[in-house]
């Protein structure tokens, strides 16, 4: 089996590494941020940020740090689970991204409102698609999050890995790994 290799570009783009953090409250609502900074200025996304590569920070350490900085709560590293890995080629034609998606197990309490990063707010999971989201979040990331981590408060989540090609007129993606959660509750 061969792994498809993207065509090379004459001007290679920088590669950035980041994490996204899925936090839920007692009602199962998702913490979102309406961003005041680029990339994705004015759009909604979960909290997160770039890995501090200069210090050798791990993706999990980045998630814990970003949660502390943006949500102003301390979450121990043993309460987060890696639920996804997203590679984006040529996002906005400017950058390749490698993102690690983490879910905080159990509920958290976070003060919402304006921060230096943007506006923090809670939203029902069923309402996420009604928000102004980056296209890759709407079409790829959130549907995969729902598939591998349907119940934030009780289930041990599964895992996904996806490659998203943002180059060209149409975004395309390939799910490279999908592991469903081990114990799901019947409704």
GUTI-666914 format. One record per atom (N, C-alpha, C): atom name; residue number from 1; x, y, z. Coordinates in steps of 0.1 Angstrom, whole numbers. Layout:
atom; seq; east; north; up
CA; NUM; X; Y; Z
...
END
This chain:
atom; seq; east; north; up
N; 1; 8; -12; 0
CA; 1; 0; 0; 0
C; 1; 9; 12; 0
N; 2; 6; 21; -9
CA; 2; 14; 33; -10
C; 2; 7; 45; -4
N; 3; 14; 54; 2
CA; 3; 8; 66; 8
C; 3; 9; 77; -2
N; 4; -3; 84; -5
CA; 4; -3; 94; -15
C; 4; 6; 106; -10
N; 5; 14; 111; -19
CA; 5; 22; 123; -15
C; 5; 17; 135; -23
N; 6; 15; 146; -16
CA; 6; 10; 158; -23
C; 6; 21; 163; -33
N; 7; 16; 169; -44
CA; 7; 26; 175; -53
C; 7; 34; 186; -46
N; 8; 47; 187; -50
CA; 8; 55; 197; -44
C; 8; 51; 211; -50
N; 9; 53; 221; -41
CA; 9; 50; 234; -45
C; 9; 63; 242; -48
N; 10; 63; 251; -58
CA; 10; 76; 258; -60
C; 10; 80; 266; -48
N; 11; 71; 272; -41
CA; 11; 74; 280; -29
C; 11; 69; 272; -17
N; 12; 77; 265; -10
CA; 12; 72; 258; 1
C; 12; 66; 267; 12
N; 13; 56; 262; 19
CA; 13; 49; 270; 29
C; 13; 55; 266; 43
N; 14; 54; 275; 53
CA; 14; 58; 271; 66
C; 14; 48; 261; 72
N; 15; 54; 252; 81
CA; 15; 45; 243; 88
C; 15; 44; 247; 103
N; 16; 32; 248; 108
CA; 16; 29; 252; 121
C; 16; 22; 241; 129
N; 17; 25; 240; 142
CA; 17; 19; 229; 150
C; 17; 11; 236; 161
N; 18; -1; 230; 163
CA; 18; -11; 237; 172
C; 18; -19; 226; 179
N; 19; -27; 230; 189
CA; 19; -37; 221; 195
C; 19; -50; 228; 195
N; 20; -61; 221; 195
CA; 20; -74; 225; 197
C; 20; -80; 218; 209
N; 21; -87; 225; 218
CA; 21; -92; 219; 231
C; 21; -107; 220; 232
N; 22; -113; 208; 233
CA; 22; -127; 206; 234
C; 22; -131; 205; 249
N; 23; -137; 216; 254
CA; 23; -141; 216; 268
C; 23; -156; 217; 269
N; 24; -162; 210; 278
CA; 24; -177; 209; 280
C; 24; -181; 213; 294
N; 25; -193; 219; 296
CA; 25; -198; 222; 309
C; 25; -207; 211; 314
N; 26; -213; 213; 325
CA; 26; -222; 202; 331
C; 26; -233; 199; 322
N; 27; -238; 208; 314
CA; 27; -249; 205; 304
C; 27; -244; 199; 291
N; 28; -231; 197; 290
CA; 28; -225; 191; 278
C; 28; -223; 202; 267
N; 29; -225; 215; 270
CA; 29; -222; 225; 260
C; 29; -207; 227; 257
N; 30; -204; 231; 245
CA; 30; -190; 232; 241
C; 30; -185; 247; 243
N; 31; -173; 248; 248
CA; 31; -167; 262; 249
C; 31; -161; 266; 236
N; 32; -166; 277; 231
CA; 32; -161; 282; 218
C; 32; -155; 296; 220
N; 33; -147; 300; 210
CA; 33; -141; 313; 210
C; 33; -143; 320; 197
N; 34; -149; 332; 197
CA; 34; -150; 340; 185
C; 34; -138; 348; 184
N; 35; -129; 345; 175
CA; 35; -115; 349; 174
C; 35; -114; 364; 170
N; 36; -104; 371; 178
CA; 36; -100; 384; 174
C; 36; -87; 385; 167
N; 37; -81; 373; 165
CA; 37; -68; 373; 159
C; 37; -68; 363; 147
N; 38; -58; 365; 138
CA; 38; -56; 356; 127
C; 38; -48; 344; 131
N; 39; -49; 333; 125
CA; 39; -59; 330; 114
C; 39; -73; 329; 120
N; 40; -82; 329; 111
CA; 40; -96; 327; 114
C; 40; -102; 339; 122
N; 41; -97; 351; 119
CA; 41; -103; 363; 125
C; 41; -118; 364; 123
N; 42; -126; 366; 134
CA; 42; -140; 367; 133
C; 42; -148; 354; 133
N; 43; -141; 343; 132
CA; 43; -147; 330; 131
C; 43; -147; 323; 145
N; 44; -155; 313; 147
CA; 44; -156; 306; 159
C; 44; -148; 293; 159
N; 45; -141; 290; 170
CA; 45; -133; 278; 171
C; 45; -132; 274; 185
N; 46; -128; 262; 188
CA; 46; -125; 259; 202
C; 46; -112; 266; 206
N; 47; -110; 267; 219
CA; 47; -97; 273; 223
C; 47; -85; 265; 219
N; 48; -74; 271; 219
CA; 48; -62; 263; 215
C; 48; -51; 273; 210
N; 49; -40; 268; 205
CA; 49; -30; 277; 200
C; 49; -18; 269; 196
N; 50; -8; 277; 192
CA; 50; 5; 271; 187
C; 50; 14; 265; 198
N; 51; 20; 254; 194
CA; 51; 29; 247; 202
C; 51; 42; 256; 204
N; 52; 47; 256; 216
CA; 52; 59; 264; 218
C; 52; 71; 255; 215
N; 53; 75; 255; 202
CA; 53; 86; 246; 197
C; 53; 99; 250; 203
N; 54; 101; 262; 207
CA; 54; 114; 267; 212
C; 54; 118; 260; 225
N; 55; 107; 256; 233
CA; 55; 110; 250; 246
C; 55; 108; 235; 246
N; 56; 105; 230; 234
CA; 56; 103; 215; 233
C; 56; 90; 210; 239
N; 57; 80; 220; 240
CA; 57; 67; 216; 246
C; 57; 60; 205; 238
N; 58; 54; 196; 246
CA; 58; 46; 185; 239
C; 58; 32; 190; 235
N; 59; 25; 183; 226
CA; 59; 12; 187; 223
C; 59; 2; 188; 235
N; 60; 4; 178; 244
CA; 60; -5; 177; 256
C; 60; -1; 189; 265
N; 61; 11; 192; 267
CA; 61; 15; 204; 275
C; 61; 10; 217; 269
N; 62; 10; 217; 256
CA; 62; 4; 229; 249
C; 62; -11; 230; 252
N; 63; -18; 219; 251
CA; 63; -32; 220; 254
C; 63; -35; 225; 268
N; 64; -28; 219; 278
CA; 64; -29; 223; 292
C; 64; -26; 238; 294
N; 65; -15; 243; 287
CA; 65; -11; 257; 288
C; 65; -22; 266; 281
N; 66; -27; 262; 270
CA; 66; -37; 270; 263
C; 66; -50; 271; 271
N; 67; -54; 260; 277
CA; 67; -66; 260; 285
C; 67; -64; 270; 297
N; 68; -52; 269; 303
CA; 68; -50; 279; 314
C; 68; -50; 293; 310
N; 69; -43; 296; 298
CA; 69; -43; 309; 293
C; 69; -56; 315; 288
N; 70; -63; 307; 281
CA; 70; -75; 312; 274
C; 70; -88; 310; 282
N; 71; -89; 299; 290
CA; 71; -101; 296; 298
C; 71; -99; 300; 312
N; 72; -86; 302; 316
CA; 72; -83; 306; 330
C; 72; -87; 295; 340
N; 73; -85; 283; 336
CA; 73; -87; 272; 345
C; 73; -75; 262; 344
N; 74; -72; 255; 355
CA; 74; -61; 245; 355
C; 74; -67; 232; 353
N; 75; -63; 225; 342
CA; 75; -68; 211; 340
C; 75; -55; 202; 340
N; 76; -55; 192; 349
CA; 76; -43; 184; 349
C; 76; -42; 176; 336
N; 77; -30; 172; 332
CA; 77; -27; 166; 320
C; 77; -34; 152; 319
N; 78; -37; 146; 331
CA; 78; -44; 133; 330
C; 78; -59; 134; 328
N; 79; -64; 146; 327
CA; 79; -78; 148; 323
C; 79; -80; 151; 309
N; 80; -70; 151; 301
CA; 80; -72; 154; 287
C; 80; -69; 141; 279
N; 81; -76; 140; 268
CA; 81; -73; 128; 259
C; 81; -72; 133; 244
N; 82; -62; 128; 238
CA; 82; -60; 131; 224
C; 82; -70; 124; 216
N; 83; -79; 131; 209
CA; 83; -90; 125; 201
C; 83; -88; 127; 186
N; 84; -79; 135; 182
CA; 84; -77; 137; 168
C; 84; -64; 143; 164
N; 85; -60; 140; 152
CA; 85; -48; 147; 146
C; 85; -52; 151; 132
N; 86; -50; 164; 130
CA; 86; -54; 170; 117
C; 86; -42; 176; 110
N; 87; -40; 172; 98
CA; 87; -30; 179; 90
C; 87; -37; 187; 79
N; 88; -34; 200; 78
CA; 88; -40; 208; 67
C; 88; -29; 213; 58
N; 89; -30; 210; 45
CA; 89; -21; 215; 35
C; 89; -26; 228; 30
N; 90; -17; 238; 30
CA; 90; -19; 251; 23
C; 90; -32; 258; 28
N; 91; -33; 258; 42
CA; 91; -45; 265; 47
C; 91; -44; 280; 44
N; 92; -55; 285; 38
CA; 92; -55; 299; 34
C; 92; -44; 303; 24
N; 93; -38; 292; 18
CA; 93; -27; 294; 9
C; 93; -14; 299; 15
N; 94; -14; 299; 29
CA; 94; -3; 305; 36
C; 94; 6; 296; 45
N; 95; -1; 285; 50
CA; 95; 6; 277; 60
C; 95; 1; 262; 59
N; 96; 10; 253; 62
CA; 96; 6; 239; 65
C; 96; 4; 238; 80
N; 97; -6; 231; 85
CA; 97; -8; 230; 99
C; 97; -8; 215; 103
N; 98; -3; 212; 115
CA; 98; -5; 199; 121
C; 98; -11; 203; 135
N; 99; -24; 198; 137
CA; 99; -31; 201; 149
C; 99; -35; 189; 156
N; 100; -34; 190; 169
CA; 100; -37; 179; 179
C; 100; -50; 183; 186
N; 101; -60; 175; 185
CA; 101; -73; 178; 191
C; 101; -75; 171; 204
N; 102; -77; 178; 215
CA; 102; -78; 172; 228
C; 102; -92; 174; 233
N; 103; -97; 164; 241
CA; 103; -110; 165; 248
C; 103; -107; 165; 263
N; 104; -112; 174; 270
CA; 104; -111; 174; 285
C; 104; -122; 165; 290
N; 105; -118; 155; 298
CA; 105; -128; 146; 304
C; 105; -135; 152; 315
N; 106; -148; 150; 315
CA; 106; -157; 156; 326
C; 106; -160; 170; 322
N; 107; -167; 177; 331
CA; 107; -172; 190; 329
C; 107; -162; 200; 335
N; 108; -162; 212; 330
CA; 108; -155; 224; 335
C; 108; -164; 236; 337
N; 109; -159; 245; 345
CA; 109; -166; 257; 347
C; 109; -157; 269; 343
N; 110; -162; 276; 333
CA; 110; -154; 287; 327
C; 110; -162; 300; 326
N; 111; -155; 311; 330
CA; 111; -162; 324; 329
C; 111; -162; 328; 314
N; 112; -173; 331; 309
CA; 112; -174; 335; 295
C; 112; -173; 350; 294
N; 113; -173; 355; 281
CA; 113; -171; 369; 279
C; 113; -159; 372; 271
N; 114; -156; 385; 270
CA; 114; -144; 390; 262
C; 114; -131; 387; 269
N; 115; -121; 382; 261
CA; 115; -108; 380; 266
C; 115; -99; 386; 255
N; 116; -86; 385; 257
CA; 116; -76; 391; 248
C; 116; -76; 383; 235
N; 117; -81; 371; 235
CA; 117; -82; 362; 223
C; 117; -95; 364; 215
N; 118; -105; 368; 222
CA; 118; -118; 370; 216
C; 118; -129; 367; 226
N; 119; -141; 364; 222
CA; 119; -153; 362; 231
C; 119; -155; 347; 233
N; 120; -154; 343; 246
CA; 120; -157; 329; 250
C; 120; -171; 328; 253
N; 121; -177; 317; 248
CA; 121; -191; 314; 250
C; 121; -194; 299; 249
N; 122; -205; 295; 255
CA; 122; -209; 281; 255
C; 122; -220; 279; 244
N; 123; -220; 268; 237
CA; 123; -229; 265; 227
C; 123; -233; 250; 228
N; 124; -246; 247; 225
CA; 124; -250; 233; 224
C; 124; -243; 226; 212
N; 125; -239; 214; 214
CA; 125; -232; 207; 203
C; 125; -240; 207; 190
N; 126; -253; 206; 191
CA; 126; -262; 206; 179
C; 126; -262; 219; 172
N; 127; -257; 230; 178
CA; 127; -258; 243; 173
C; 127; -244; 248; 167
N; 128; -234; 239; 168
CA; 128; -221; 243; 163
C; 128; -221; 247; 148
N; 129; -228; 240; 140
CA; 129; -228; 242; 126
C; 129; -235; 256; 122
N; 130; -243; 261; 132
CA; 130; -249; 274; 129
C; 130; -240; 286; 131
N; 131; -228; 283; 137
CA; 131; -218; 294; 140
C; 131; -210; 297; 127
N; 132; -203; 308; 127
CA; 132; -194; 311; 117
C; 132; -181; 304; 120
N; 133; -179; 293; 112
CA; 133; -167; 284; 115
C; 133; -158; 284; 103
N; 134; -145; 281; 105
CA; 134; -137; 278; 93
C; 134; -143; 266; 86
N; 135; -141; 266; 72
CA; 135; -147; 255; 64
C; 135; -142; 241; 68
N; 136; -130; 240; 72
CA; 136; -124; 227; 76
C; 136; -130; 222; 89
N; 137; -133; 231; 98
CA; 137; -140; 228; 111
C; 137; -154; 223; 108
N; 138; -161; 230; 100
CA; 138; -175; 227; 97
C; 138; -177; 213; 90
N; 139; -169; 211; 80
CA; 139; -171; 200; 71
C; 139; -163; 187; 76
N; 140; -153; 189; 83
CA; 140; -144; 178; 86
C; 140; -142; 176; 102
N; 141; -137; 186; 108
CA; 141; -132; 184; 122
C; 141; -144; 181; 132
N; 142; -154; 190; 132
CA; 142; -165; 187; 141
C; 142; -173; 174; 139
N; 143; -176; 171; 126
CA; 143; -182; 158; 124
C; 143; -174; 146; 129
N; 144; -161; 147; 128
CA; 144; -152; 136; 133
C; 144; -152; 136; 148
N; 145; -151; 148; 154
CA; 145; -152; 149; 169
C; 145; -164; 142; 174
N; 146; -176; 145; 168
CA; 146; -188; 139; 172
C; 146; -188; 123; 171
N; 147; -181; 119; 160
CA; 147; -180; 104; 158
C; 147; -172; 97; 168
N; 148; -161; 103; 172
CA; 148; -151; 96; 181
C; 148; -153; 100; 196
N; 149; -161; 110; 198
CA; 149; -162; 115; 212
C; 149; -177; 120; 214
N; 150; -187; 111; 213
CA; 150; -200; 116; 214
C; 150; -205; 121; 228
N; 151; -199; 116; 238
CA; 151; -204; 120; 252
C; 151; -192; 125; 260
N; 152; -191; 138; 261
CA; 152; -179; 144; 268
C; 152; -178; 141; 282
N; 153; -189; 138; 289
CA; 153; -189; 137; 303
C; 153; -186; 123; 308
N; 154; -189; 112; 300
CA; 154; -188; 99; 306
C; 154; -180; 89; 298
N; 155; -179; 90; 285
CA; 155; -172; 80; 277
C; 155; -157; 83; 275
N; 156; -149; 73; 274
CA; 156; -135; 74; 270
C; 156; -136; 75; 255
N; 157; -130; 86; 249
CA; 157; -132; 88; 235
C; 157; -124; 79; 226
N; 158; -127; 79; 213
CA; 158; -119; 72; 203
C; 158; -109; 82; 197
N; 159; -105; 80; 184
CA; 159; -95; 88; 178
C; 159; -97; 89; 163
N; 160; -93; 100; 158
CA; 160; -93; 102; 143
C; 160; -80; 108; 139
N; 161; -76; 105; 126
CA; 161; -65; 113; 120
C; 161; -70; 116; 106
N; 162; -69; 128; 102
CA; 162; -74; 133; 89
C; 162; -64; 142; 82
N; 163; -63; 141; 69
CA; 163; -54; 151; 61
C; 163; -64; 159; 53
N; 164; -63; 172; 54
CA; 164; -72; 181; 46
C; 164; -63; 189; 37
N; 165; -66; 188; 24
CA; 165; -59; 196; 14
C; 165; -67; 208; 11
N; 166; -62; 220; 15
CA; 166; -69; 233; 13
C; 166; -65; 240; 0
N; 167; -55; 234; -7
CA; 167; -50; 240; -19
C; 167; -60; 238; -31
N; 168; -62; 248; -39
CA; 168; -71; 247; -50
C; 168; -85; 253; -47
N; 169; -94; 251; -56
CA; 169; -107; 256; -55
C; 169; -116; 249; -45
N; 170; -114; 236; -44
CA; 170; -122; 227; -35
C; 170; -114; 221; -25
N; 171; -117; 222; -12
CA; 171; -111; 215; -1
C; 171; -114; 200; -2
N; 172; -104; 192; -1
CA; 172; -106; 178; -1
C; 172; -99; 172; 12
N; 173; -104; 160; 16
CA; 173; -98; 154; 28
C; 173; -99; 139; 27
N; 174; -90; 133; 35
CA; 174; -89; 118; 36
C; 174; -88; 115; 51
N; 175; -98; 107; 56
CA; 175; -97; 102; 69
C; 175; -87; 90; 69
N; 176; -76; 92; 76
CA; 176; -65; 82; 76
C; 176; -67; 72; 87
N; 177; -74; 75; 98
CA; 177; -76; 66; 109
C; 177; -89; 70; 116
N; 178; -97; 61; 120
CA; 178; -109; 64; 127
C; 178; -112; 52; 137
N; 179; -111; 55; 150
CA; 179; -113; 45; 160
C; 179; -125; 50; 168
N; 180; -136; 43; 168
CA; 180; -148; 46; 176
C; 180; -145; 45; 191
N; 181; -153; 52; 199
CA; 181; -151; 51; 214
C; 181; -154; 36; 218
N; 182; -147; 32; 229
CA; 182; -149; 18; 233
C; 182; -163; 16; 239
N; 183; -168; 25; 247
CA; 183; -180; 23; 254
C; 183; -190; 35; 251
N; 184; -200; 32; 243
CA; 184; -209; 43; 240
C; 184; -222; 39; 247
N; 185; -230; 49; 251
CA; 185; -243; 47; 257
C; 185; -254; 47; 247
N; 186; -263; 38; 248
CA; 186; -275; 38; 239
C; 186; -285; 48; 244
N; 187; -290; 55; 234
CA; 187; -301; 65; 238
C; 187; -314; 59; 238
END
